[in-house]
Amino acid sequence: MYRRILVPVDGSAAASEGLDEAIELARHLQARIWLLHIIEPVVMIPVEAMAGAVHQVIEGVRIAGKELLKDCEQKVAKAGIEVDQELIETVGRSAGECIVNKVEETKSDLIICGTHGRRGVRRLLMGSDAEYVARRSPVPVLLVRHERSAAREAA
């Protein structure tokens, strides 16, 4: 069965639900979890303000990402599950692409990720990393739909 589960986290409620599902499954299967957080350090700031501001914003994003990974890692470890974690900085690649590329390197045999459940025009405008992962992944993908997002979409 599944021995290594890749779990992308971004701090959203949907990703948190995905992590909860991964913890539960990993507990039953005695699998290891690999946490992944992806940041794109591209910032829209006026040219005249760029000098120090860009560096500060990017460093703030890095620190927040590391704190998120640490919190998620502690949650997984507290459940008695072996865990690894990684922060990836990317420019020009989507989070979905980074997730799919990470499967081979981590030797993961399952991806579990939360989805916001966007439909129609919102999905077209905002894109969907979860959909990209589901379509391109070389391993099975479990999408965990965030209940509040799904209910809001239905209304």
VMD Tcl script that builds the backbone (N, CA, C; Angstrom):
set m [mol new atoms 465]
animate dup $m
set s [atomselect $m all]
$s set {name element resname resid chain x y z} {
  {N N MET 1 A 0.837 -1.183 0.000}
  {CA C MET 1 A 0.000 0.000 0.000}
  {C C MET 1 A 0.883 1.248 0.000}
  {N N TYR 2 A 0.355 2.336 0.442}
  {CA C TYR 2 A 1.093 3.597 0.411}
  {C C TYR 2 A 2.079 3.685 1.573}
  {N N ARG 3 A 3.322 4.047 1.270}
  {CA C ARG 3 A 4.373 4.146 2.285}
  {C C ARG 3 A 4.843 5.585 2.486}
  {N N ARG 4 A 4.755 6.406 1.440}
  {CA C ARG 4 A 5.206 7.804 1.526}
  {C C ARG 4 A 4.132 8.696 0.917}
  {N N ILE 5 A 3.637 9.619 1.723}
  {CA C ILE 5 A 2.547 10.493 1.291}
  {C C ILE 5 A 3.055 11.927 1.218}
  {N N LEU 6 A 2.932 12.519 0.044}
  {CA C LEU 6 A 3.324 13.910 -0.169}
  {C C LEU 6 A 2.120 14.806 0.107}
  {N N VAL 7 A 2.301 15.792 0.991}
  {CA C VAL 7 A 1.197 16.663 1.394}
  {C C VAL 7 A 1.606 18.123 1.237}
  {N N PRO 8 A 1.112 18.794 0.183}
  {CA C PRO 8 A 1.383 20.220 0.039}
  {C C PRO 8 A 0.535 21.011 1.045}
  {N N VAL 9 A 1.140 21.993 1.695}
  {CA C VAL 9 A 0.427 22.834 2.652}
  {C C VAL 9 A 0.662 24.300 2.300}
  {N N ASP 10 A -0.392 25.100 2.463}
  {CA C ASP 10 A -0.260 26.530 2.169}
  {C C ASP 10 A -0.872 27.422 3.253}
  {N N GLY 11 A -1.293 26.814 4.345}
  {CA C GLY 11 A -1.877 27.591 5.427}
  {C C GLY 11 A -3.380 27.782 5.324}
  {N N SER 12 A -3.983 27.305 4.251}
  {CA C SER 12 A -5.428 27.458 4.070}
  {C C SER 12 A -6.178 26.382 4.855}
  {N N ALA 13 A -7.466 26.622 5.079}
  {CA C ALA 13 A -8.302 25.630 5.756}
  {C C ALA 13 A -8.388 24.354 4.927}
  {N N ALA 14 A -8.436 24.491 3.607}
  {CA C ALA 14 A -8.502 23.319 2.733}
  {C C ALA 14 A -7.243 22.470 2.873}
  {N N ALA 15 A -6.083 23.104 2.903}
  {CA C ALA 15 A -4.830 22.360 3.062}
  {C C ALA 15 A -4.765 21.704 4.435}
  {N N SER 16 A -5.294 22.371 5.439}
  {CA C SER 16 A -5.328 21.798 6.788}
  {C C SER 16 A -6.191 20.538 6.825}
  {N N GLU 17 A -7.319 20.568 6.140}
  {CA C GLU 17 A -8.168 19.377 6.063}
  {C C GLU 17 A -7.457 18.263 5.306}
  {N N GLY 18 A -6.716 18.616 4.268}
  {CA C GLY 18 A -5.925 17.623 3.543}
  {C C GLY 18 A -4.871 16.991 4.437}
  {N N LEU 19 A -4.219 17.814 5.263}
  {CA C LEU 19 A -3.212 17.294 6.188}
  {C C LEU 19 A -3.851 16.367 7.219}
  {N N ASP 20 A -5.013 16.745 7.736}
  {CA C ASP 20 A -5.712 15.884 8.698}
  {C C ASP 20 A -6.010 14.522 8.081}
  {N N GLU 21 A -6.468 14.527 6.842}
  {CA C GLU 21 A -6.762 13.264 6.146}
  {C C GLU 21 A -5.487 12.446 5.955}
  {N N ALA 22 A -4.388 13.116 5.612}
  {CA C ALA 22 A -3.110 12.430 5.420}
  {C C ALA 22 A -2.633 11.803 6.723}
  {N N ILE 23 A -2.796 12.518 7.828}
  {CA C ILE 23 A -2.384 11.995 9.134}
  {C C ILE 23 A -3.186 10.733 9.460}
  {N N GLU 24 A -4.477 10.795 9.251}
  {CA C GLU 24 A -5.331 9.641 9.554}
  {C C GLU 24 A -4.944 8.438 8.702}
  {N N LEU 25 A -4.744 8.650 7.420}
  {CA C LEU 25 A -4.376 7.551 6.529}
  {C C LEU 25 A -2.980 7.019 6.870}
  {N N ALA 26 A -2.038 7.922 7.095}
  {CA C ALA 26 A -0.672 7.505 7.430}
  {C C ALA 26 A -0.653 6.697 8.724}
  {N N ARG 27 A -1.482 7.069 9.673}
  {CA C ARG 27 A -1.552 6.338 10.944}
  {C C ARG 27 A -1.983 4.887 10.683}
  {N N HIS 28 A -2.995 4.707 9.842}
  {CA C HIS 28 A -3.496 3.362 9.558}
  {C C HIS 28 A -2.515 2.533 8.724}
  {N N LEU 29 A -1.813 3.198 7.830}
  {CA C LEU 29 A -0.917 2.483 6.924}
  {C C LEU 29 A 0.526 2.427 7.413}
  {N N GLN 30 A 0.816 3.100 8.524}
  {CA C GLN 30 A 2.178 3.240 9.023}
  {C C GLN 30 A 3.078 3.842 7.943}
  {N N ALA 31 A 2.567 4.882 7.316}
  {CA C ALA 31 A 3.288 5.567 6.238}
  {C C ALA 31 A 3.993 6.806 6.779}
  {N N ARG 32 A 4.890 7.325 5.994}
  {CA C ARG 32 A 5.642 8.542 6.302}
  {C C ARG 32 A 5.013 9.698 5.520}
  {N N ILE 33 A 5.020 10.890 6.094}
  {CA C ILE 33 A 4.477 12.071 5.414}
  {C C ILE 33 A 5.612 13.020 5.056}
  {N N TRP 34 A 5.550 13.532 3.828}
  {CA C TRP 34 A 6.491 14.544 3.367}
  {C C TRP 34 A 5.686 15.826 3.135}
  {N N LEU 35 A 5.918 16.838 3.975}
  {CA C LEU 35 A 5.235 18.129 3.863}
  {C C LEU 35 A 5.974 19.014 2.873}
  {N N LEU 36 A 5.216 19.740 2.084}
  {CA C LEU 36 A 5.802 20.601 1.061}
  {C C LEU 36 A 5.088 21.941 1.063}
  {N N HIS 37 A 5.863 23.017 1.151}
  {CA C HIS 37 A 5.308 24.369 1.040}
  {C C HIS 37 A 6.061 25.091 -0.070}
  {N N ILE 38 A 5.321 25.715 -0.959}
  {CA C ILE 38 A 5.914 26.362 -2.130}
  {C C ILE 38 A 5.635 27.857 -2.077}
  {N N ILE 39 A 6.694 28.639 -2.268}
  {CA C ILE 39 A 6.521 30.093 -2.335}
  {C C ILE 39 A 7.067 30.601 -3.658}
  {N N GLU 40 A 6.415 31.635 -4.136}
  {CA C GLU 40 A 6.862 32.321 -5.341}
  {C C GLU 40 A 7.246 33.733 -4.943}
  {N N PRO 41 A 8.540 33.992 -4.770}
  {CA C PRO 41 A 8.966 35.296 -4.271}
  {C C PRO 41 A 8.918 36.415 -5.321}
  {N N VAL 42 A 7.779 36.541 -5.988}
  {CA C VAL 42 A 7.588 37.619 -6.955}
  {C C VAL 42 A 6.628 38.605 -6.315}
  {N N VAL 43 A 7.046 39.847 -6.225}
  {CA C VAL 43 A 6.263 40.845 -5.517}
  {C C VAL 43 A 6.012 42.044 -6.428}
  {N N MET 44 A 4.792 42.536 -6.405}
  {CA C MET 44 A 4.431 43.711 -7.205}
  {C C MET 44 A 4.595 44.969 -6.345}
  {N N ILE 45 A 5.720 45.658 -6.513}
  {CA C ILE 45 A 6.009 46.870 -5.750}
  {C C ILE 45 A 6.516 47.919 -6.736}
  {N N PRO 46 A 6.122 49.180 -6.556}
  {CA C PRO 46 A 6.623 50.225 -7.447}
  {C C PRO 46 A 8.153 50.266 -7.448}
  {N N VAL 47 A 8.723 50.581 -8.593}
  {CA C VAL 47 A 10.179 50.574 -8.771}
  {C C VAL 47 A 10.886 51.413 -7.709}
  {N N GLU 48 A 10.357 52.578 -7.389}
  {CA C GLU 48 A 11.025 53.466 -6.426}
  {C C GLU 48 A 11.079 52.886 -5.013}
  {N N ALA 49 A 10.225 51.943 -4.703}
  {CA C ALA 49 A 10.200 51.355 -3.361}
  {C C ALA 49 A 10.904 50.001 -3.298}
  {N N MET 50 A 11.453 49.548 -4.415}
  {CA C MET 50 A 11.963 48.186 -4.496}
  {C C MET 50 A 13.173 47.873 -3.636}
  {N N ALA 51 A 14.096 48.747 -3.512}
  {CA C ALA 51 A 15.383 48.427 -2.892}
  {C C ALA 51 A 15.281 47.540 -1.660}
  {N N GLY 52 A 14.795 48.064 -0.575}
  {CA C GLY 52 A 14.732 47.273 0.647}
  {C C GLY 52 A 13.425 46.533 0.814}
  {N N ALA 53 A 12.362 47.067 0.232}
  {CA C ALA 53 A 11.034 46.494 0.447}
  {C C ALA 53 A 10.912 45.082 -0.108}
  {N N VAL 54 A 11.419 44.842 -1.292}
  {CA C VAL 54 A 11.311 43.518 -1.901}
  {C C VAL 54 A 12.013 42.478 -1.038}
  {N N HIS 55 A 13.200 42.811 -0.593}
  {CA C HIS 55 A 13.951 41.879 0.250}
  {C C HIS 55 A 13.172 41.582 1.530}
  {N N GLN 56 A 12.588 42.609 2.148}
  {CA C GLN 56 A 11.829 42.417 3.383}
  {C C GLN 56 A 10.585 41.563 3.154}
  {N N VAL 57 A 9.873 41.818 2.064}
  {CA C VAL 57 A 8.662 41.049 1.774}
  {C C VAL 57 A 9.012 39.589 1.504}
  {N N ILE 58 A 10.012 39.347 0.704}
  {CA C ILE 58 A 10.418 37.972 0.383}
  {C C ILE 58 A 10.876 37.249 1.646}
  {N N GLU 59 A 11.646 37.919 2.473}
  {CA C GLU 59 A 12.099 37.290 3.722}
  {C C GLU 59 A 10.919 36.996 4.640}
  {N N GLY 60 A 9.948 37.879 4.670}
  {CA C GLY 60 A 8.737 37.642 5.464}
  {C C GLY 60 A 7.973 36.423 4.978}
  {N N VAL 61 A 7.887 36.253 3.653}
  {CA C VAL 61 A 7.208 35.090 3.073}
  {C C VAL 61 A 7.966 33.814 3.428}
  {N N ARG 62 A 9.281 33.863 3.382}
  {CA C ARG 62 A 10.106 32.701 3.748}
  {C C ARG 62 A 9.875 32.313 5.210}
  {N N ILE 63 A 9.918 33.300 6.082}
  {CA C ILE 63 A 9.743 33.044 7.516}
  {C C ILE 63 A 8.360 32.450 7.782}
  {N N ALA 64 A 7.333 33.023 7.161}
  {CA C ALA 64 A 5.970 32.500 7.341}
  {C C ALA 64 A 5.868 31.064 6.839}
  {N N GLY 65 A 6.502 30.770 5.709}
  {CA C GLY 65 A 6.492 29.411 5.167}
  {C C GLY 65 A 7.191 28.428 6.083}
  {N N LYS 66 A 8.322 28.836 6.640}
  {CA C LYS 66 A 9.056 27.961 7.569}
  {C C LYS 66 A 8.247 27.716 8.840}
  {N N GLU 67 A 7.568 28.747 9.332}
  {CA C GLU 67 A 6.732 28.587 10.531}
  {C C GLU 67 A 5.559 27.648 10.260}
  {N N LEU 68 A 4.948 27.788 9.084}
  {CA C LEU 68 A 3.853 26.901 8.706}
  {C C LEU 68 A 4.329 25.454 8.667}
  {N N LEU 69 A 5.462 25.213 8.027}
  {CA C LEU 69 A 5.999 23.854 7.946}
  {C C LEU 69 A 6.320 23.295 9.332}
  {N N LYS 70 A 6.879 24.138 10.187}
  {CA C LYS 70 A 7.209 23.697 11.547}
  {C C LYS 70 A 5.941 23.297 12.297}
  {N N ASP 71 A 4.889 24.113 12.200}
  {CA C ASP 71 A 3.623 23.800 12.870}
  {C C ASP 71 A 3.024 22.497 12.338}
  {N N CYS 72 A 3.024 22.336 11.023}
  {CA C CYS 72 A 2.486 21.117 10.418}
  {C C CYS 72 A 3.323 19.906 10.805}
  {N N GLU 73 A 4.636 20.078 10.821}
  {CA C GLU 73 A 5.536 18.982 11.193}
  {C C GLU 73 A 5.265 18.538 12.629}
  {N N GLN 74 A 5.063 19.492 13.522}
  {CA C GLN 74 A 4.769 19.156 14.921}
  {C C GLN 74 A 3.443 18.407 15.041}
  {N N LYS 75 A 2.456 18.823 14.260}
  {CA C LYS 75 A 1.146 18.161 14.281}
  {C C LYS 75 A 1.272 16.703 13.833}
  {N N VAL 76 A 2.043 16.466 12.784}
  {CA C VAL 76 A 2.239 15.112 12.266}
  {C C VAL 76 A 3.034 14.274 13.268}
  {N N ALA 77 A 4.106 14.838 13.800}
  {CA C ALA 77 A 4.941 14.113 14.761}
  {C C ALA 77 A 4.150 13.775 16.026}
  {N N LYS 78 A 3.296 14.692 16.451}
  {CA C LYS 78 A 2.473 14.455 17.641}
  {C C LYS 78 A 1.547 13.254 17.439}
  {N N ALA 79 A 1.178 12.999 16.184}
  {CA C ALA 79 A 0.327 11.843 15.863}
  {C C ALA 79 A 1.148 10.560 15.765}
  {N N GLY 80 A 2.467 10.664 15.988}
  {CA C GLY 80 A 3.327 9.482 15.975}
  {C C GLY 80 A 3.735 9.031 14.588}
  {N N ILE 81 A 3.720 9.960 13.644}
  {CA C ILE 81 A 4.030 9.629 12.251}
  {C C ILE 81 A 5.373 10.249 11.867}
  {N N GLU 82 A 6.197 9.480 11.169}
  {CA C GLU 82 A 7.470 10.009 10.686}
  {C C GLU 82 A 7.190 11.081 9.646}
  {N N VAL 83 A 7.970 12.158 9.696}
  {CA C VAL 83 A 7.679 13.307 8.833}
  {C C VAL 83 A 8.957 13.983 8.357}
  {N N ASP 84 A 8.921 14.427 7.126}
  {CA C ASP 84 A 9.947 15.282 6.537}
  {C C ASP 84 A 9.231 16.519 6.035}
  {N N GLN 85 A 9.984 17.580 5.803}
  {CA C GLN 85 A 9.356 18.781 5.266}
  {C C GLN 85 A 10.347 19.567 4.419}
  {N N GLU 86 A 9.793 20.342 3.498}
  {CA C GLU 86 A 10.646 21.129 2.594}
  {C C GLU 86 A 9.917 22.384 2.139}
  {N N LEU 87 A 10.667 23.457 2.074}
  {CA C LEU 87 A 10.197 24.725 1.529}
  {C C LEU 87 A 10.853 24.896 0.163}
  {N N ILE 88 A 10.044 25.124 -0.856}
  {CA C ILE 88 A 10.568 25.322 -2.207}
  {C C ILE 88 A 10.267 26.750 -2.638}
  {N N GLU 89 A 11.278 27.419 -3.132}
  {CA C GLU 89 A 11.085 28.736 -3.731}
  {C C GLU 89 A 11.161 28.571 -5.240}
  {N N THR 90 A 10.187 29.111 -5.924}
  {CA C THR 90 A 10.157 28.949 -7.371}
  {C C THR 90 A 9.784 30.258 -8.052}
  {N N VAL 91 A 10.312 30.435 -9.220}
  {CA C VAL 91 A 9.944 31.570 -10.062}
  {C C VAL 91 A 9.594 30.990 -11.427}
  {N N GLY 92 A 8.404 31.284 -11.905}
  {CA C GLY 92 A 8.014 30.848 -13.238}
  {C C GLY 92 A 7.416 29.456 -13.319}
  {N N ARG 93 A 7.324 28.751 -12.200}
  {CA C ARG 93 A 6.669 27.444 -12.200}
  {C C ARG 93 A 5.495 27.501 -11.231}
  {N N SER 94 A 4.429 26.822 -11.574}
  {CA C SER 94 A 3.263 26.804 -10.688}
  {C C SER 94 A 3.517 25.863 -9.519}
  {N N ALA 95 A 2.742 26.041 -8.466}
  {CA C ALA 95 A 2.838 25.138 -7.324}
  {C C ALA 95 A 2.521 23.710 -7.761}
  {N N GLY 96 A 1.515 23.554 -8.628}
  {CA C GLY 96 A 1.155 22.230 -9.120}
  {C C GLY 96 A 2.315 21.528 -9.799}
  {N N GLU 97 A 3.031 22.262 -10.615}
  {CA C GLU 97 A 4.192 21.697 -11.309}
  {C C GLU 97 A 5.276 21.272 -10.316}
  {N N CYS 98 A 5.516 22.106 -9.307}
  {CA C CYS 98 A 6.517 21.762 -8.288}
  {C C CYS 98 A 6.123 20.504 -7.516}
  {N N ILE 99 A 4.839 20.380 -7.202}
  {CA C ILE 99 A 4.349 19.213 -6.465}
  {C C ILE 99 A 4.562 17.941 -7.277}
  {N N VAL 100 A 4.163 17.976 -8.536}
  {CA C VAL 100 A 4.314 16.804 -9.398}
  {C C VAL 100 A 5.788 16.437 -9.559}
  {N N ASN 101 A 6.649 17.429 -9.716}
  {CA C ASN 101 A 8.076 17.158 -9.864}
  {C C ASN 101 A 8.690 16.568 -8.597}
  {N N LYS 102 A 8.120 16.878 -7.440}
  {CA C LYS 102 A 8.663 16.422 -6.166}
  {C C LYS 102 A 8.364 14.948 -5.885}
  {N N VAL 103 A 7.371 14.386 -6.561}
  {CA C VAL 103 A 6.964 13.001 -6.322}
  {C C VAL 103 A 8.136 12.040 -6.486}
  {N N GLU 104 A 8.845 12.142 -7.580}
  {CA C GLU 104 A 9.944 11.209 -7.842}
  {C C GLU 104 A 11.080 11.388 -6.845}
  {N N GLU 105 A 11.433 12.641 -6.576}
  {CA C GLU 105 A 12.543 12.912 -5.660}
  {C C GLU 105 A 12.278 12.368 -4.254}
  {N N THR 106 A 11.040 12.479 -3.799}
  {CA C THR 106 A 10.694 12.023 -2.450}
  {C C THR 106 A 10.262 10.560 -2.424}
  {N N LYS 107 A 10.177 9.955 -3.599}
  {CA C LYS 107 A 9.711 8.572 -3.736}
  {C C LYS 107 A 8.315 8.389 -3.130}
  {N N SER 108 A 7.497 9.429 -3.263}
  {CA C SER 108 A 6.127 9.379 -2.754}
  {C C SER 108 A 5.279 8.477 -3.635}
  {N N ASP 109 A 4.324 7.784 -3.025}
  {CA C ASP 109 A 3.430 6.939 -3.811}
  {C C ASP 109 A 1.973 7.385 -3.695}
  {N N LEU 110 A 1.751 8.549 -3.048}
  {CA C LEU 110 A 0.418 9.142 -2.941}
  {C C LEU 110 A 0.581 10.624 -2.640}
  {N N ILE 111 A -0.287 11.429 -3.232}
  {CA C ILE 111 A -0.357 12.853 -2.914}
  {C C ILE 111 A -1.732 13.101 -2.300}
  {N N ILE 112 A -1.754 13.804 -1.184}
  {CA C ILE 112 A -3.023 14.222 -0.592}
  {C C ILE 112 A -3.000 15.733 -0.483}
  {N N CYS 113 A -3.972 16.372 -1.128}
  {CA C CYS 113 A -4.009 17.831 -1.033}
  {C C CYS 113 A -5.438 18.343 -0.924}
  {N N GLY 114 A -5.554 19.441 -0.223}
  {CA C GLY 114 A -6.844 20.096 -0.076}
  {C C GLY 114 A -7.174 20.881 -1.327}
  {N N THR 115 A -8.455 21.030 -1.572}
  {CA C THR 115 A -8.907 21.824 -2.710}
  {C C THR 115 A -9.989 22.778 -2.228}
  {N N HIS 116 A -10.033 23.923 -2.860}
  {CA C HIS 116 A -11.011 24.941 -2.479}
  {C C HIS 116 A -12.356 24.715 -3.157}
  {N N GLY 117 A -12.432 23.768 -4.067}
  {CA C GLY 117 A -13.706 23.442 -4.701}
  {C C GLY 117 A -14.231 24.528 -5.618}
  {N N ARG 118 A -13.340 25.260 -6.270}
  {CA C ARG 118 A -13.801 26.310 -7.185}
  {C C ARG 118 A -14.412 25.698 -8.428}
  {N N ARG 119 A -15.413 26.378 -8.964}
  {CA C ARG 119 A -16.066 25.914 -10.187}
  {C C ARG 119 A -16.158 27.048 -11.194}
  {N N GLY 120 A -16.448 26.670 -12.408}
  {CA C GLY 120 A -16.796 27.632 -13.457}
  {C C GLY 120 A -15.775 28.728 -13.658}
  {N N VAL 121 A -16.261 29.960 -13.734}
  {CA C VAL 121 A -15.417 31.109 -14.060}
  {C C VAL 121 A -14.347 31.326 -13.000}
  {N N ARG 122 A -14.681 31.130 -11.727}
  {CA C ARG 122 A -13.675 31.321 -10.667}
  {C C ARG 122 A -12.496 30.389 -10.873}
  {N N ARG 123 A -12.748 29.131 -11.265}
  {CA C ARG 123 A -11.659 28.189 -11.492}
  {C C ARG 123 A -10.834 28.625 -12.696}
  {N N LEU 124 A -11.525 29.073 -13.749}
  {CA C LEU 124 A -10.809 29.517 -14.949}
  {C C LEU 124 A -9.929 30.724 -14.658}
  {N N LEU 125 A -10.449 31.663 -13.868}
  {CA C LEU 125 A -9.702 32.881 -13.574}
  {C C LEU 125 A -8.558 32.634 -12.588}
  {N N MET 126 A -8.810 31.802 -11.578}
  {CA C MET 126 A -7.835 31.605 -10.512}
  {C C MET 126 A -6.933 30.401 -10.738}
  {N N GLY 127 A -7.345 29.508 -11.621}
  {CA C GLY 127 A -6.552 28.309 -11.840}
  {C C GLY 127 A -6.723 27.335 -10.697}
  {N N SER 128 A -6.184 26.156 -10.856}
  {CA C SER 128 A -6.296 25.156 -9.808}
  {C C SER 128 A -5.052 24.285 -9.800}
  {N N ASP 129 A -4.237 24.478 -8.764}
  {CA C ASP 129 A -3.061 23.621 -8.627}
  {C C ASP 129 A -3.474 22.188 -8.353}
  {N N ALA 130 A -4.558 22.015 -7.595}
  {CA C ALA 130 A -5.038 20.662 -7.294}
  {C C ALA 130 A -5.436 19.938 -8.576}
  {N N GLU 131 A -6.104 20.646 -9.477}
  {CA C GLU 131 A -6.493 20.021 -10.743}
  {C C GLU 131 A -5.254 19.662 -11.564}
  {N N TYR 132 A -4.271 20.556 -11.596}
  {CA C TYR 132 A -3.028 20.277 -12.317}
  {C C TYR 132 A -2.373 19.002 -11.758}
  {N N VAL 133 A -2.301 18.910 -10.433}
  {CA C VAL 133 A -1.692 17.740 -9.793}
  {C C VAL 133 A -2.465 16.476 -10.151}
  {N N ALA 134 A -3.786 16.541 -10.069}
  {CA C ALA 134 A -4.607 15.366 -10.373}
  {C C ALA 134 A -4.408 14.904 -11.812}
  {N N ARG 135 A -4.255 15.830 -12.718}
  {CA C ARG 135 A -4.095 15.474 -14.137}
  {C C ARG 135 A -2.685 14.990 -14.480}
  {N N ARG 136 A -1.677 15.513 -13.811}
  {CA C ARG 136 A -0.294 15.249 -14.207}
  {C C ARG 136 A 0.479 14.300 -13.300}
  {N N SER 137 A -0.042 13.980 -12.154}
  {CA C SER 137 A 0.704 13.175 -11.196}
  {C C SER 137 A 0.949 11.753 -11.701}
  {N N PRO 138 A 2.170 11.246 -11.494}
  {CA C PRO 138 A 2.457 9.857 -11.856}
  {C C PRO 138 A 1.979 8.865 -10.786}
  {N N VAL 139 A 1.476 9.379 -9.653}
  {CA C VAL 139 A 0.972 8.531 -8.570}
  {C C VAL 139 A -0.463 8.945 -8.245}
  {N N PRO 140 A -1.204 8.101 -7.536}
  {CA C PRO 140 A -2.579 8.464 -7.168}
  {C C PRO 140 A -2.628 9.770 -6.356}
  {N N VAL 141 A -3.743 10.465 -6.499}
  {CA C VAL 141 A -3.950 11.735 -5.802}
  {C C VAL 141 A -5.286 11.675 -5.077}
  {N N LEU 142 A -5.264 12.047 -3.813}
  {CA C LEU 142 A -6.491 12.156 -3.037}
  {C C LEU 142 A -6.748 13.636 -2.811}
  {N N LEU 143 A -7.833 14.147 -3.396}
  {CA C LEU 143 A -8.203 15.547 -3.219}
  {C C LEU 143 A -9.223 15.636 -2.097}
  {N N VAL 144 A -8.937 16.471 -1.120}
  {CA C VAL 144 A -9.830 16.655 0.019}
  {C C VAL 144 A -10.478 18.021 -0.140}
  {N N ARG 145 A -11.760 17.989 -0.409}
  {CA C ARG 145 A -12.483 19.230 -0.669}
  {C C ARG 145 A -12.855 19.908 0.645}
  {N N HIS 146 A -12.540 21.174 0.736}
  {CA C HIS 146 A -12.839 21.959 1.930}
  {C C HIS 146 A -14.342 22.181 2.018}
  {N N GLU 147 A -14.948 21.738 3.101}
  {CA C GLU 147 A -16.402 21.758 3.245}
  {C C GLU 147 A -17.006 23.151 3.123}
  {N N ARG 148 A -16.427 24.136 3.818}
  {CA C ARG 148 A -17.013 25.485 3.748}
  {C C ARG 148 A -16.932 26.065 2.342}
  {N N SER 149 A -15.817 25.835 1.656}
  {CA C SER 149 A -15.675 26.319 0.282}
  {C C SER 149 A -16.699 25.633 -0.627}
  {N N ALA 150 A -16.877 24.340 -0.441}
  {CA C ALA 150 A -17.827 23.595 -1.266}
  {C C ALA 150 A -19.251 24.087 -1.025}
  {N N ALA 151 A -19.600 24.348 0.240}
  {CA C ALA 151 A -20.945 24.825 0.561}
  {C C ALA 151 A -21.179 26.220 -0.012}
  {N N ARG 152 A -20.163 27.067 0.056}
  {CA C ARG 152 A -20.272 28.433 -0.473}
  {C C ARG 152 A -20.458 28.386 -1.988}
  {N N GLU 153 A -19.744 27.486 -2.672}
  {CA C GLU 153 A -19.876 27.343 -4.123}
  {C C GLU 153 A -21.257 26.879 -4.510}
  {N N ALA 154 A -21.860 26.002 -3.707}
  {CA C ALA 154 A -23.182 25.472 -4.012}
  {C C ALA 154 A -24.267 26.531 -3.851}
  {N N ALA 155 A -24.021 27.510 -2.975}
  {CA C ALA 155 A -25.042 28.540 -2.689}
  {C C ALA 155 A -25.157 29.580 -3.760}
}
mol reanalyze $m
mol bondsrecalc $m
mol representation Tube
mol addrep $m
